[in-house]
Structures are given as C-alpha cells and as structure tokens.
Amino acid sequence: MSLRVSEVVIDCADHGAVVDFWAAAFGYERREVNEQYVALVPPAREPGRPPILFQKVPEPKVVKNRVHLDLRGDSMAAEVGRLRDLGATVIAQRSLGTISWTVMADPDGNEFCVSGDTD
C-alpha cells in the first residue's frame, strides 16, 4: 500500500501565535504558502516528521477536536512546562491504568496530548 500522511492540517483563526507556537514546539521552519495557508516543515524533511499546514478559517473553534496530536517526550513534566512557556495551556491531567498524559491546547485552542516518562 502506498498511502501515507503527507501533512497534518490544523485550522486556525489567525496564523500568528499558533504557527509561531508549533514552529518553536517542533523546531520546524515556517514557509508562507498564501493568504489562507502557512506551512511548517522539518529542517531536513526528516523521515517520520510530516509537515504541518495551517489553514486560516473564518469560524472559531467551538467544540473538542475530533482528531488531535498525541506527542511524546522523554519527560512529560519538562515538555508540558516548555510548551506552557511557549503559549500552550493545560486543560487536564488524565490517566488510564499505568498510562498518564496531559491534555493541552495551543494558542488557538486546538487540543493535543503530551505523554512521556513521569518525573
């Protein structure tokens, strides 16, 4: 099968803070596409790191995302702190058995989850 993820698309009200947040979070480079789209790409198109495309939409986000990113780092606490410093907000702490994660939102309100070793 040749199907693969070519990019992840995230809707946003404005490209400003949300694109800057994700660029800093992932170390991606910003590429202007047009008025509606801004792309973030990995520095060398590293395998397994798809580009992220931000699509400006007129309507605000009003409900929970139906699809979201699950992110994993070496230290959940360190990554949550770093992402908070970049402009994310913590929504909730969750766990299921021995697995735990932090639900966060980017500056535009898009939810994502962070897991990793607990400190």
DSSP file (Angstrom, degrees, kcal/mol; ACC not computed):
  #  RESIDUE AA STRUCTURE BP1 BP2  ACC     N-H-->O    O-->H-N    N-H-->O    O-->H-N    TCO  KAPPA ALPHA  PHI   PSI    X-CA   Y-CA   Z-CA
    1    1 A M              0   0    0      0, 0.0     0, 0.0     0, 0.0     0, 0.0   0.000 360.0 360.0 360.0 139.7    0.0    0.0    0.0
    2    2 A S        +     0   0    0      2,-0.0     2,-0.2     0, 0.0     0, 0.0   0.405 360.0 123.7-104.1   1.5    1.4    3.4   -0.9
    3    3 A L        +     0   0    0      3,-0.0     2,-0.3     2,-0.0     0, 0.0  -0.445  31.2 152.9 -68.6 132.1   -0.9    5.5    1.4
    4    4 A R        -     0   0    0     -2,-0.2     2,-0.5     0, 0.0    -2,-0.0  -0.963  51.9 -89.3-150.8 163.2    0.9    7.8    3.9
    5    5 A V        -     0   0    0     -2,-0.3     3,-0.1     1,-0.2    -2,-0.0  -0.678  35.5-178.0 -76.7 121.0    0.4   11.0    5.7
    6    6 A S        -     0   0    0     -2,-0.5     2,-0.3     1,-0.4    -1,-0.2   0.783  66.4 -21.6 -91.2 -29.8    1.7   13.8    3.5
    7    7 A E        -     0   0    0     43,-0.2     2,-0.5    46,-0.0    -1,-0.4  -0.956  58.5-117.8-168.2 160.6    0.9   16.6    6.0
    8    8 A V  E     -a   52   0A   0     43,-2.3    45,-3.3    -2,-0.3     2,-0.5  -0.929  28.7-151.2-105.5 131.4   -1.2   17.4    9.0
    9    9 A V  E     -a   53   0A   0     -2,-0.5     2,-0.5    43,-0.2    45,-0.2  -0.906  11.4-172.4-109.7 129.8   -3.6   20.3    8.6
   10   10 A I  E     -a   54   0A   0     43,-2.7    45,-2.2    -2,-0.5     2,-0.2  -0.982  17.6-137.0-121.7 125.2   -4.7   22.4   11.5
   11   11 A D  E     +a   55   0A   0     -2,-0.5     2,-0.3    43,-0.2    45,-0.2  -0.516  29.9 173.6 -75.9 148.1   -7.5   25.0   11.2
   12   12 A C  E     -a   56   0A   0     43,-2.2    45,-2.6    -2,-0.2     3,-0.1  -0.989  41.0-133.2-152.7 156.5   -6.8   28.4   12.9
   13   13 A A  S    S+     0   0    0      1,-0.3     2,-0.3    -2,-0.3    -1,-0.1   0.833  97.4   4.8 -76.8 -34.8   -8.4   31.8   13.2
   14   14 A D        -     0   0    0      1,-0.1     4,-0.5    -3,-0.1    -1,-0.3  -0.990  64.6-134.3-150.7 144.2   -5.1   33.6   12.5
   15   15 A H  S  > S+     0   0    0     -2,-0.3     4,-2.3    -3,-0.1     5,-0.5   0.813  81.7  89.3 -70.6 -29.9   -1.7   32.3   11.6
   16   16 A G  H  > S+     0   0    0      1,-0.2     4,-1.9     2,-0.2     3,-0.3   0.839  97.3  11.6 -36.0 -96.0    0.2   34.5   14.1
   17   17 A A  H  > S+     0   0    0      1,-0.2     4,-2.5     2,-0.2    -1,-0.2   0.820 125.7  56.4 -64.4 -35.3    0.6   32.9   17.5
   18   18 A V  H  > S+     0   0    0     -4,-0.5     4,-2.1     2,-0.2    -1,-0.2   0.901 109.9  44.1 -69.2 -39.5   -0.5   29.4   16.6
   19   19 A V  H  X S+     0   0    0     -4,-2.3     4,-2.4    -3,-0.3    -1,-0.2   0.919 114.7  49.4 -69.2 -42.9    2.1   29.0   13.8
   20   20 A D  H  X S+     0   0    0     -4,-1.9     4,-2.1    -5,-0.5    -2,-0.2   0.898 110.2  52.7 -61.4 -40.2    4.9   30.5   16.0
   21   21 A F  H  X S+     0   0    0     -4,-2.5     4,-2.6     1,-0.2    -2,-0.2   0.960 112.9  41.6 -59.4 -53.7    3.9   28.2   18.8
   22   22 A W  H  X S+     0   0    0     -4,-2.1     4,-2.3     1,-0.2     6,-0.4   0.838 111.1  56.6 -68.8 -32.3    4.1   25.0   16.7
   23   23 A A  H  X>S+     0   0    0     -4,-2.4     4,-1.7     1,-0.2     5,-1.1   0.936 113.5  40.6 -61.2 -45.3    7.3   26.1   15.0
   24   24 A A  H  <5S+     0   0    0     -4,-2.1    -2,-0.2     2,-0.2    -1,-0.2   0.881 113.0  55.2 -70.1 -38.5    9.0   26.5   18.3
   25   25 A A  H  <5S+     0   0    0     -4,-2.6    -2,-0.2     1,-0.2    -1,-0.2   0.903 123.8  23.8 -61.9 -42.1    7.5   23.3   19.8
   26   26 A F  H  <5S-     0   0    0     -4,-2.3    -1,-0.2    -5,-0.1    -2,-0.2   0.548 101.2-119.5-102.4  -9.8    8.8   21.1   16.9
   27   27 A G  T  <5 +     0   0    0     -4,-1.7    -3,-0.2    -5,-0.2     2,-0.1   0.813  61.3 154.5  71.7  29.3   11.8   23.1   15.7
   28   28 A Y      < -     0   0    0     -5,-1.1     2,-0.4    -6,-0.4    -1,-0.2  -0.472  43.8-116.9 -88.5 161.1   10.1   23.4   12.3
   29   29 A E  E     -B   41   0A   0     12,-3.2    12,-2.5    -2,-0.1     2,-0.3  -0.811  25.5-122.7-100.3 139.4   10.7   26.1    9.7
   30   30 A R  E     -B   40   0A   0     -2,-0.4     2,-0.4    10,-0.2    10,-0.2  -0.626  25.8-174.6 -83.4 135.7    7.9   28.4    8.6
   31   31 A R  E     -B   39   0A   0      8,-3.1     8,-3.0    -2,-0.3     2,-0.3  -0.973  20.0-137.4-131.5 117.1    7.0   28.6    4.9
   32   32 A E  E     +B   38   0A   0     -2,-0.4     6,-0.2     6,-0.2     3,-0.1  -0.563  26.7 171.1 -71.4 132.4    4.5   31.1    3.6
   33   33 A V        -     0   0    0      4,-1.5     2,-0.3     1,-0.5     5,-0.2   0.803  56.1 -56.0-105.7 -59.5    2.1   29.5    1.1
   34   34 A N        -     0   0    0      3,-2.0    -1,-0.5     0, 0.0     3,-0.0  -0.885  69.5 -62.8-164.5-167.5   -0.6   32.1    0.5
   35   35 A E  S    S+     0   0    0     -2,-0.3    21,-0.1     1,-0.2     3,-0.0   0.824 132.5  39.0 -61.9 -31.8   -3.2   34.1    2.5
   36   36 A Q  S    S+     0   0    0      1,-0.1    20,-3.2    19,-0.1     2,-0.4   0.758 115.5  49.0 -91.4 -26.4   -5.0   31.0    3.6
   37   37 A Y  E     + C   0  55A   0     18,-0.2    -3,-2.0    16,-0.0    -4,-1.5  -0.927  46.7 178.1-126.4 141.2   -2.1   28.6    4.3
   38   38 A V  E     -BC  32  54A   0     16,-1.6    16,-3.3    -2,-0.4     2,-0.3  -0.995  20.9-151.3-130.6 134.5    1.2   28.6    6.2
   39   39 A A  E     -BC  31  53A   0     -8,-3.0    -8,-3.1    -2,-0.4     2,-0.4  -0.805   7.5-158.0-107.2 147.6    3.3   25.5    6.3
   40   40 A L  E     -BC  30  52A   0     12,-3.0    12,-2.6    -2,-0.3   -10,-0.2  -0.995  18.4-173.8-118.1 129.9    5.8   24.3    8.9
   41   41 A V  E     -B   29   0A   0    -12,-2.5   -12,-3.2    -2,-0.4    -2,-0.0  -0.940  29.8-105.0-125.9 146.6    8.4   21.8    7.7
   42   42 A P    >   -     0   0    0      0, 0.0     3,-1.3     0, 0.0   -14,-0.1  -0.332  43.5-105.4 -62.1 151.5   11.0   19.8    9.5
   43   43 A P  T 3  S+     0   0    0      0, 0.0   -15,-0.1     0, 0.0   -16,-0.0   0.841 113.6  11.2 -50.1 -42.1   14.5   21.2    8.9
   44   44 A A  T 3  S-     0   0    0      3,-0.0     0, 0.0     0, 0.0     0, 0.0  -0.001 109.5 -99.7-128.0  30.0   15.6   18.5    6.5
   45   45 A R    <   -     0   0    0     -3,-1.3     3,-0.1     1,-0.1     4,-0.0   0.935  54.3-158.5  49.9  49.5   12.3   16.7    5.8
   46   46 A E    >   -     0   0    0      1,-0.1     3,-1.8     2,-0.1    -1,-0.1  -0.303  23.0 -98.5 -60.0 137.1   13.3   14.1    8.3
   47   47 A P  T 3  S+     0   0    0      0, 0.0    -1,-0.1     0, 0.0    -3,-0.0  -0.293 108.5  22.9 -57.8 139.5   11.5   10.7    7.8
   48   48 A G  T 3  S+     0   0    0     -3,-0.1    -2,-0.1     1,-0.1    -3,-0.0   0.436  99.6  97.9  84.5  -1.1    8.6   10.3   10.2
   49   49 A R    <   -     0   0    0     -3,-1.8    -1,-0.1    -4,-0.0    -3,-0.1  -0.799  60.9-163.1-120.3  88.5    8.2   14.1   10.7
   50   50 A P        -     0   0    0      0, 0.0   -43,-0.2     0, 0.0   -44,-0.1  -0.308  25.0-102.5 -70.7 153.5    5.4   15.2    8.4
   51   51 A P        -     0   0    0      0, 0.0   -43,-2.3     0, 0.0     2,-0.4  -0.298  30.2-134.8 -65.3 159.2    4.9   18.9    7.6
   52   52 A I  E     -aC   8  40A   0    -12,-2.6   -12,-3.0   -45,-0.2     2,-0.5  -0.983  14.2-159.7-119.5 131.0    2.1   20.8    9.3
   53   53 A L  E     -aC   9  39A   0    -45,-3.3   -43,-2.7    -2,-0.4     2,-0.6  -0.945   5.2-151.7-113.4 126.3   -0.2   23.1    7.3
   54   54 A F  E     -aC  10  38A   0    -16,-3.3   -16,-1.6    -2,-0.5     2,-0.6  -0.878   9.5-161.9-102.4 121.6   -2.2   25.8    9.0
   55   55 A Q  E     -aC  11  37A   0    -45,-2.2   -43,-2.2    -2,-0.6     2,-0.4  -0.899  14.0-136.8-106.7 118.5   -5.4   26.7    7.3
   56   56 A K  E     -a   12   0A   0    -20,-3.2   -43,-0.2    -2,-0.6   -45,-0.1  -0.615  28.8-176.9 -75.0 126.0   -7.0   30.0    8.2
   57   57 A V        -     0   0    0    -45,-2.6    -2,-0.0    -2,-0.4     0, 0.0  -0.914  30.3-133.9-124.9 151.9  -10.7   29.6    8.6
   58   58 A P  S    S+     0   0    0      0, 0.0    -1,-0.1     0, 0.0   -45,-0.1   0.790  82.6  76.9 -76.7 -27.0  -13.4   32.1    9.3
   59   59 A E  S    S-     0   0    0      1,-0.1    -2,-0.1   -47,-0.1     2,-0.1  -0.605  80.1-122.4 -89.3 145.2  -15.3   30.2   12.0
   60   60 A P        -     0   0    0      0, 0.0     2,-0.4     0, 0.0    -1,-0.1  -0.407  32.2 -97.9 -77.9 158.9  -14.0   29.9   15.6
   61   61 A K        +     0   0    0     47,-0.3     3,-0.1     1,-0.1     4,-0.0  -0.630  48.7 165.7 -73.2 130.4  -13.3   26.6   17.3
   62   62 A V        +     0   0    0     -2,-0.4     2,-0.3     1,-0.1    -1,-0.1   0.595  52.5  32.6-125.0 -17.6  -16.3   25.8   19.4
   63   63 A V  S    S-     0   0    0      1,-0.1    -1,-0.1     0, 0.0     3,-0.1  -0.829  94.5 -66.6-134.9 173.9  -16.1   22.1   20.4
   64   64 A K        -     0   0    0     -2,-0.3    -2,-0.1     1,-0.1    -1,-0.1  -0.283  61.2 -98.8 -59.6 142.9  -13.5   19.5   21.2
   65   65 A N        -     0   0    0      1,-0.1    -1,-0.1    -4,-0.0     3,-0.1  -0.326  19.6-150.2 -59.6 143.4  -11.3   18.4   18.3
   66   66 A R  S    S+     0   0    0      1,-0.2     2,-0.4    -3,-0.1    -1,-0.1   0.725  89.4  29.6 -85.0 -25.2  -12.3   15.2   16.6
   67   67 A V  S    S+     0   0    0     44,-0.0     2,-0.3     2,-0.0    -1,-0.2  -0.991  76.9 169.7-131.0 140.1   -8.7   14.5   15.7
   68   68 A H        -     0   0    0     -2,-0.4     2,-0.4    -3,-0.1    44,-0.2  -0.952  34.6-100.0-146.0 166.1   -5.7   15.6   17.8
   69   69 A L  E     -d  112   0B   0     42,-0.6    44,-2.5    -2,-0.3     2,-0.6  -0.720  22.6-155.4 -87.4 136.0   -2.0   15.1   18.1
   70   70 A D  E     -d  113   0B   0     -2,-0.4     2,-0.3    42,-0.2    44,-0.2  -0.972  19.5-168.6-106.7 118.0   -0.5   12.8   20.7
   71   71 A L  E     -d  114   0B   0     42,-3.4    44,-2.5    -2,-0.6     2,-0.4  -0.830   7.1-164.1-110.9 145.4    3.0   13.9   21.5
   72   72 A R  E     +d  115   0B   0     -2,-0.3     2,-0.3    42,-0.2    44,-0.2  -0.996  10.7 171.7-132.3 134.4    5.6   12.0   23.5
   73   73 A G  E     -d  116   0B   0     42,-2.1    44,-0.6    -2,-0.4     3,-0.2  -0.778  48.1-100.4-128.2 175.8    8.8   13.3   25.0
   74   74 A D  E    S+     0   0B   0      1,-0.3    43,-1.0    -2,-0.3     2,-0.5   0.887 114.6  27.6 -64.6 -38.0   11.5   11.9   27.4
   75   75 A S  E  >  -d  117   0B   0     41,-0.2     4,-2.4     1,-0.2    -1,-0.3  -0.964  64.6-162.0-130.3 115.3    9.9   13.8   30.3
   76   76 A M  H  > S+     0   0    0     41,-2.1     4,-2.8    -2,-0.5     5,-0.2   0.931  94.9  50.4 -60.1 -45.5    6.2   14.7   30.3
   77   77 A A  H  > S+     0   0    0     40,-0.5     4,-2.2     1,-0.2    -1,-0.2   0.906 111.5  47.6 -61.4 -42.6    6.7   17.3   33.0
   78   78 A A  H  > S+     0   0    0      2,-0.2     4,-2.4     1,-0.2    -1,-0.2   0.918 114.6  45.6 -65.7 -43.4    9.6   19.0   31.1
   79   79 A E  H  X S+     0   0    0     -4,-2.4     4,-2.9     2,-0.2     5,-0.2   0.903 111.8  51.2 -68.3 -40.6    7.7   19.1   27.8
   80   80 A V  H  X S+     0   0    0     -4,-2.8     4,-2.3    -5,-0.2    -1,-0.2   0.929 112.8  47.0 -61.3 -43.9    4.5   20.3   29.4
   81   81 A G  H  X S+     0   0    0     -4,-2.2     4,-2.3    -5,-0.2    -2,-0.2   0.915 113.2  48.1 -62.5 -43.7    6.5   23.1   31.1
   82   82 A R  H  X S+     0   0    0     -4,-2.4     4,-1.3     2,-0.2    -2,-0.2   0.921 113.6  46.7 -63.6 -44.5    8.3   24.0   27.8
   83   83 A L  H  X>S+     0   0    0     -4,-2.9     5,-2.5     2,-0.2     4,-0.6   0.863 110.6  52.7 -68.3 -35.5    5.0   24.0   25.9
   84   84 A R  H ><5S+     0   0    0     -4,-2.3     3,-1.2    -5,-0.2    -1,-0.2   0.921 107.5  52.3 -62.8 -43.3    3.3   26.1   28.5
   85   85 A D  H 3<5S+     0   0    0     -4,-2.3    -1,-0.2     1,-0.3    -2,-0.2   0.805 106.5  54.5 -62.1 -28.7    6.2   28.6   28.3
   86   86 A L  H 3<5S-     0   0    0     -4,-1.3    -1,-0.3    -5,-0.1    -2,-0.2   0.596 134.5 -84.8 -81.3 -11.4    5.6   28.8   24.5
   87   87 A G  T <<5S+     0   0    0     -3,-1.2    -3,-0.2    -4,-0.6    -2,-0.1   0.450  83.9 130.8 124.7   1.5    2.0   29.7   25.0
   88   88 A A      < -     0   0    0     -5,-2.5     2,-0.4    -6,-0.1    -1,-0.3  -0.418  44.3-140.2 -79.1 160.6    0.0   26.4   25.4
   89   89 A T  E     -E  105   0B   0     16,-2.2    16,-2.1    -2,-0.1     2,-0.5  -0.938  13.5-121.0-120.6 147.5   -2.4   25.9   28.3
   90   90 A V  E     +E  104   0B   0     -2,-0.4    14,-0.3    14,-0.2     3,-0.1  -0.748  28.6 175.3 -85.9 128.4   -3.0   22.9   30.4
   91   91 A I  E     -     0   0B   0     12,-3.2     2,-0.3    -2,-0.5    13,-0.2   0.825  59.8 -23.7 -98.3 -44.8   -6.6   21.6   30.2
   92   92 A A  E     -E  103   0B   0     11,-1.6    11,-3.1     2,-0.0     2,-0.5  -0.993  46.7-124.1-164.2 158.4   -6.4   18.4   32.2
   93   93 A Q  E     -E  102   0B   0     -2,-0.3     2,-0.3     9,-0.2     9,-0.2  -0.947  37.5-177.0-106.1 132.2   -4.3   15.6   33.6
   94   94 A R  E     +E  101   0B   0      7,-3.0     7,-2.5    -2,-0.5     2,-0.3  -0.914  10.9 178.8-130.2 155.7   -5.5   12.1   32.6
   95   95 A S  E     -E  100   0B   0     -2,-0.3     2,-0.3     5,-0.2     5,-0.2  -0.989  14.0-169.4-152.5 154.7   -4.5    8.6   33.3
   96   96 A L  E >  S-E   99   0B   0      3,-2.8     3,-1.8    -2,-0.3     2,-0.4  -0.857  71.5 -49.0-145.2 104.6   -5.7    5.1   32.5
   97   97 A G  T 3  S-     0   0    0     -2,-0.3    -1,-0.0     1,-0.3     0, 0.0  -0.539 125.9 -16.0  65.1-123.6   -4.0    2.3   34.5
   98   98 A T  T 3  S+     0   0    0     -2,-0.4     2,-0.4    -3,-0.1    -1,-0.3   0.435 119.7  93.5 -92.7   0.6   -0.3    3.0   34.3
   99   99 A I  E <   +E   96   0B   0     -3,-1.8    -3,-2.8    16,-0.0     2,-0.3  -0.798  51.5 176.8 -96.9 132.7   -0.5    5.4   31.4
  100  100 A S  E     +E   95   0B   0     -2,-0.4    16,-0.5    -5,-0.2     2,-0.3  -0.962   3.3 168.8-133.3 154.7   -0.8    9.1   32.1
  101  101 A W  E     -E   94   0B   0     -7,-2.5    -7,-3.0    -2,-0.3     2,-0.5  -0.973  29.2-122.3-155.5 163.9   -0.9   12.2   29.8
  102  102 A T  E     -EF  93 114B   0     12,-2.6    12,-2.4    -2,-0.3     2,-0.5  -0.962  19.1-143.5-114.8 127.4   -1.6   15.9   29.9
  103  103 A V  E     +EF  92 113B   0    -11,-3.1   -12,-3.2    -2,-0.5   -11,-1.6  -0.801  31.3 172.0 -89.4 127.3   -4.3   17.4   27.7
  104  104 A M  E     -EF  90 112B   0      8,-3.4     8,-2.3    -2,-0.5     2,-0.4  -0.789  24.6-139.0-129.1 170.8   -3.2   20.9   26.5
  105  105 A A  E     -EF  89 111B   0    -16,-2.1   -16,-2.2    -2,-0.3     6,-0.2  -0.997  16.8-130.2-132.9 140.3   -4.4   23.5   24.0
  106  106 A D    >   -     0   0    0      4,-2.3     3,-2.4    -2,-0.4   -88,-0.1  -0.212  47.9 -83.3 -75.7 177.1   -2.3   25.6   21.6
  107  107 A P  T 3  S+     0   0    0      0, 0.0   -89,-0.1     0, 0.0    -1,-0.1   0.684 132.8  50.9 -59.4 -17.2   -2.8   29.4   21.4
  108  108 A D  T 3  S-     0   0    0      2,-0.1   -47,-0.3   -91,-0.1   -95,-0.1   0.396 123.1-103.1 -99.5   2.1   -5.8   28.9   19.1
  109  109 A G    <   +     0   0    0     -3,-2.4     2,-0.4     1,-0.3   -97,-0.0   0.478  69.2 148.4  93.8   2.9   -7.5   26.4   21.4
  110  110 A N        -     0   0    0    -99,-0.1    -4,-2.3   -46,-0.1    -1,-0.3  -0.598  43.5-130.3 -74.2 124.6   -6.6   23.2   19.4
  111  111 A E  E     + F   0 105B   0     -2,-0.4   -42,-0.6    -6,-0.2     2,-0.3  -0.415  33.6 163.5 -77.5 149.6   -6.2   20.3   21.9
  112  112 A F  E     -dF  69 104B   0     -8,-2.3    -8,-3.4   -44,-0.2     2,-0.4  -0.956  27.6-125.8-154.0 163.4   -3.3   17.9   21.9
  113  113 A C  E     -dF  70 103B   0    -44,-2.5   -42,-3.4    -2,-0.3     2,-0.4  -0.902  12.4-159.0-119.7 145.7   -1.9   15.4   24.4
  114  114 A V  E     +dF  71 102B   0    -12,-2.4   -12,-2.6    -2,-0.4     2,-0.3  -0.987  17.5 166.4-124.1 128.7    1.6   15.1   25.9
  115  115 A S  E     +d   72   0B   0    -44,-2.5   -42,-2.1    -2,-0.4     2,-0.3  -0.819  11.8 123.4-130.3 174.1    2.9   11.9   27.4
  116  116 A G  E     -d   73   0B   0    -16,-0.5   -16,-0.2    -2,-0.3   -42,-0.2  -0.938  66.8 -28.2 159.3-175.7    6.3   10.7   28.5
  117  117 A D  E     -d   75   0B   0    -43,-1.0   -41,-2.1   -44,-0.6   -40,-0.5  -0.415  66.6-123.4 -61.8 137.1    8.2    9.4   31.4
  118  118 A T              0   0    0    -43,-0.2    -1,-0.1   -42,-0.1    -3,-0.0  -0.653 360.0 360.0 -85.3 142.0    6.7   10.8   34.6
  119  119 A D              0   0    0     -2,-0.3    -1,-0.1     0, 0.0    -2,-0.1   0.395 360.0 360.0 -99.5 360.0    9.0   12.6   36.9
